């Protein structure tokens, strides 16, 4: 079973990135997605090698954002692909059937596309405005999640769907009630002074409605 709480890394430098991811691992996080846009290849490779070793020691899932070749090289647990990144089919050919491949979606049509492409989970968002990502897609909100999850349920689709984008701690309970499987967050945990308390709180809410 996939962790219901995903952390997407933040940081302007490799040191900041590593420190943020270690804070999450040290305080109970079990799913790390390495997202370091515009980093030099050698910098990203070195950081990825460090994070992979840390995730292995913490028995946490290690996902690479966008970069299928890097995920294959590092033997990461998987990759997460945006709508304009490499295709799911091509990623599967390179990574094989045992690796996790997640895909981004913003609409019901895109969710169904991702299911057709046979990805393993879907990051559906943004839930609300977020400054973490440039060129933000249209906001979905609770109403959008309810409608999409209702349709998936009627189609007997059980793929894990994660809410992502601008999520606050007080939003989790209502988000879960829409049928969403889990959440993927970045700033919410990065900016928290004592992430252990928040991670514990988030997991309690997410698994309470399992």
C-alpha positions as CSV (number, residue, x, y, z in Angstrom):
1,X,0.0,0.0,0.0
2,X,1.3,3.4,-0.9
3,X,1.9,6.0,1.8
4,X,-1.1,8.4,2.0
5,X,1.3,11.3,2.7
6,X,3.8,12.3,0.0
7,X,6.4,14.9,0.4
8,X,7.7,16.8,-2.7
9,X,11.1,18.3,-2.1
10,X,11.8,22.0,-2.0
11,X,15.0,24.0,-1.9
12,X,17.0,26.4,-4.0
13,X,20.3,24.5,-3.5
14,X,21.2,20.9,-3.2
15,X,22.0,21.5,0.5
16,X,18.6,23.0,1.2
17,X,17.0,20.2,-0.7
18,X,18.8,17.5,1.3
19,X,18.2,19.2,4.6
20,X,14.5,19.5,3.9
21,X,14.1,15.9,2.9
22,X,16.1,14.7,5.9
23,X,13.8,16.7,8.2
24,X,10.9,14.8,6.7
25,X,12.5,11.4,7.0
26,X,13.8,12.1,10.5
27,X,10.3,13.0,11.6
28,X,8.4,10.0,10.2
29,X,7.8,10.8,6.5
30,X,7.7,7.6,4.3
31,X,7.4,9.0,0.8
32,X,9.9,11.4,-0.8
33,X,9.6,12.8,-4.3
34,X,12.8,14.5,-5.4
35,X,11.8,17.6,-7.4
36,X,14.7,20.0,-8.2
37,X,13.9,21.9,-11.3
38,X,16.7,23.5,-13.3
39,X,19.5,21.8,-11.3
40,X,22.6,20.8,-13.2
41,X,22.8,17.2,-14.1
42,X,25.8,16.3,-12.0
43,X,24.2,18.2,-9.0
44,X,20.9,16.3,-9.4
45,X,22.7,13.0,-9.7
46,X,24.8,13.5,-6.6
47,X,21.8,14.6,-4.6
48,X,19.7,11.7,-5.9
49,X,22.4,9.2,-4.8
50,X,22.4,10.7,-1.3
51,X,18.6,10.7,-1.0
52,X,18.3,7.2,-2.3
53,X,20.6,5.9,0.4
54,X,18.8,7.9,3.1
55,X,15.4,6.6,1.9
56,X,16.7,3.0,2.0
57,X,17.9,3.4,5.5
58,X,14.5,4.8,6.6
59,X,12.5,2.3,4.5
60,X,10.9,5.2,2.7
61,X,9.7,5.3,-0.9
62,X,11.9,7.3,-3.2
63,X,10.4,8.9,-6.3
64,X,12.1,11.1,-8.9
65,X,10.2,13.9,-10.5
66,X,10.0,14.0,-14.3
67,X,13.4,12.4,-15.0
68,X,12.9,8.8,-16.1
69,X,16.6,8.3,-17.0
70,X,17.7,9.4,-13.6
71,X,15.2,7.1,-11.9
72,X,16.5,4.2,-13.9
73,X,20.1,5.1,-13.2
74,X,19.6,5.4,-9.5
75,X,17.3,2.4,-9.3
76,X,14.7,4.7,-7.5
77,X,11.4,3.2,-6.5
78,X,9.7,5.1,-9.3
79,X,9.1,8.4,-11.2
80,X,6.3,11.0,-11.3
81,X,5.5,12.5,-14.7
82,X,3.7,15.7,-15.5
83,X,1.4,15.9,-18.5
84,X,4.2,17.4,-20.7
85,X,6.9,15.1,-19.5
86,X,7.9,11.7,-20.9
87,X,5.0,9.3,-21.7
88,X,3.9,6.6,-19.2
89,X,4.4,3.9,-21.8
90,X,7.9,5.0,-22.6
91,X,8.7,5.2,-18.9
92,X,7.3,1.7,-18.3
93,X,9.5,0.3,-21.0
94,X,12.6,1.7,-19.4
95,X,11.7,1.1,-15.8
96,X,9.8,-2.1,-16.0
97,X,6.6,-3.3,-14.3
98,X,8.0,-3.3,-10.7
99,X,8.6,0.4,-10.5
100,X,6.0,3.0,-9.5
101,X,5.0,5.5,-12.2
102,X,2.7,8.3,-11.1
103,X,1.1,10.9,-13.4
104,X,-0.3,14.4,-13.0
105,X,-3.8,15.3,-14.0
106,X,-6.0,18.4,-13.7
107,X,-9.4,17.2,-15.2
108,X,-11.5,14.1,-15.3
109,X,-10.5,13.6,-18.9
110,X,-6.8,13.6,-17.9
111,X,-7.5,11.3,-15.0
112,X,-9.1,8.8,-17.4
113,X,-6.1,9.3,-19.8
114,X,-3.7,8.4,-17.0
115,X,-5.7,5.3,-16.1
116,X,-5.7,4.3,-19.8
117,X,-1.9,4.8,-19.8
118,X,-1.7,2.4,-16.8
119,X,0.1,4.6,-14.3
120,X,0.1,3.5,-10.7
121,X,-1.2,6.6,-9.0
122,X,-2.5,10.0,-10.0
123,X,-1.6,13.4,-8.6
124,X,-4.7,15.5,-9.1
125,X,-4.5,19.2,-8.7
126,X,-4.1,21.9,-7.9
127,X,-6.5,21.9,-4.9
128,X,-5.9,25.6,-4.3
129,X,-3.5,28.3,-5.3
130,X,0.1,27.4,-4.7
131,X,3.3,29.4,-5.3
132,X,5.4,26.2,-5.5
133,X,4.6,25.6,-9.1
134,X,4.8,27.9,-12.1
135,X,2.1,27.9,-14.8
136,X,-0.6,26.7,-12.5
137,X,-3.4,24.7,-13.9
138,X,-7.1,25.6,-13.1
139,X,-7.9,25.1,-9.5
140,X,-10.0,22.0,-8.7
141,X,-11.3,22.6,-5.2
142,X,-13.5,20.3,-3.1
143,X,-16.3,20.4,-5.6
144,X,-14.1,19.3,-8.4
145,X,-12.6,16.4,-6.3
146,X,-16.1,15.2,-5.3
147,X,-17.3,15.1,-8.9
148,X,-14.2,13.4,-10.3
149,X,-14.0,10.8,-7.5
150,X,-17.8,10.1,-7.8
151,X,-17.3,9.4,-11.5
152,X,-14.3,7.1,-10.8
153,X,-16.3,5.2,-8.2
154,X,-19.2,4.7,-10.7
155,X,-16.6,3.3,-13.1
156,X,-15.2,1.0,-10.5
157,X,-11.8,2.7,-10.8
158,X,-9.7,2.1,-7.7
159,X,-6.4,3.8,-8.7
160,X,-4.9,5.9,-5.8
161,X,-5.6,9.6,-6.4
162,X,-3.6,12.2,-4.4
163,X,-4.8,15.8,-3.9
164,X,-2.0,18.2,-4.5
165,X,-1.4,22.0,-4.6
166,X,-2.0,24.6,-1.9
167,X,-3.2,22.1,0.7
168,X,-3.3,23.3,4.4
169,X,-3.6,21.1,7.4
170,X,-7.2,22.1,8.1
171,X,-8.2,21.1,4.6
172,X,-7.3,17.4,5.0
173,X,-10.4,16.1,6.6
174,X,-12.7,17.6,4.0
175,X,-10.4,16.5,1.1
176,X,-10.5,12.9,2.4
177,X,-14.2,12.9,2.5
178,X,-14.3,13.4,-1.3
179,X,-12.9,9.9,-1.7
180,X,-9.3,11.1,-2.3
181,X,-6.7,8.4,-1.3
182,X,-4.0,10.7,0.0
183,X,-2.2,14.1,-0.3
184,X,1.1,15.3,-1.8
185,X,2.5,18.3,-0.1
186,X,5.6,20.5,-0.3
187,X,5.5,23.9,1.4
188,X,3.1,22.6,4.1
189,X,5.9,20.5,5.6
190,X,8.9,22.4,4.4
191,X,7.8,25.5,6.3
192,X,6.8,23.7,9.5
193,X,9.2,24.3,12.4
194,X,8.3,21.0,14.1
195,X,7.4,18.6,11.2
196,X,7.1,15.6,13.4
197,X,3.9,16.9,15.1
198,X,2.4,17.9,11.7
199,X,3.3,14.6,10.0
200,X,1.8,12.7,12.9
201,X,-1.4,14.8,12.7
202,X,-1.7,14.5,8.9
203,X,-1.2,10.7,9.0
204,X,-3.8,10.4,11.8
205,X,-6.4,12.2,9.7
206,X,-5.5,10.5,6.5
207,X,-5.6,7.0,7.9
208,X,-8.6,7.7,10.2
209,X,-10.8,7.8,7.1
210,X,-9.1,4.8,5.4
